[in-house]
Amino acid sequence: MFDPTPEAFAALATWPNAKDPLAAIGRYSEMQRALRWLKPSHRKAHREYQQRRADWVRERDFETYFKDTDRTIDRRHWEYLKARKSWYIMPFEWDRFAQPGVRRLLDLGCGDGDVTQRMAEWIARRWKASGGGQPLEIVGIDLSESRIGNARRLCVPPDPRIRFTFLAADVTAGLPYPERYFDYGVCSGVFEILDDISAAKFAKALCDSVEKGIHIEDLLDRYPGGFPREDLGGLLRPNGFRVTLRSVVLTEPFSLSTEPDLCHLWPILRDQNLWADRV
């Protein structure tokens, strides 16, 4: 387990997204994508990450790993992951979530609930600034019982009008909600681990559940057990959604000379954020 020291937290606080939550978009370039391989720390992290994922695939299939492995974490590690992931899982069009009339949001594949918590905090800040707000339910669903346990234990609504619901479920078998029950949906880091058949089922479940729009974040680099897709919109179009915004980013601020993430959680990965609207 990585050790999020006070120095590691302090380093994250200096990242540009502390002032500009979408800073990763403007910082990305194809040159950086190539130059990352000049960093010894990236090459080392890449080898280790590739080996970990190869071990997962060899020992068990990815779905079983994500469903059955105990991934319980404490609040300190959860807070670090919440802050660390905010660089590349951006508040992409999240202002829509705070608009009048929005009553239900879905975080599909919510994991430990760190993105769910950030969504709620973003909405609460927007409500405070505008003087708006209304009762809002945010539902997080994940395959892993232990990660849903983390979310239930660690997520705290930042506004009394916001209510969290967390469920452990296999969404490819269907969701326990009516069609278009949710105004908006969010999905982070799920499609990349699904083969084409599972991804098509997952996309249908997600799109059937959402009325207006969807934010998806997903990995673009290829690793064992992964299925990165340059055209995620191809999974959404048959289900009535069209990608209207897309940004490619790296998963940390790029520097050849410094190490922004003192915990070195991942290699410097190529990632995407997209927004899709119902047509």
Secondary structure, DSSP 4 states (H G I P E B T S, - for coil): -----HHHHHHHHTSGGGT-TTHHHHH--HHHHHHGGG-HHHHHHHHHHHHHHHHHHHHS-HHHHHHHS-----HHHHHHHHHHHTTTS--TTGGGGGSTT--EEEEET-TTSHHHHHHHHHHHHHHHHHT----EEEEEEES-HHHHHHHHHH---SSTTEEEEEEE--GGG--SS-TT-EEEEEEES-GGGS-HHHHHHHHHHHHHHEEEEEEEEEE-S--TT----S-THHHHGGGTEEEEEEEEEESS---SS--S-TT--S---EEEEEEEEE-
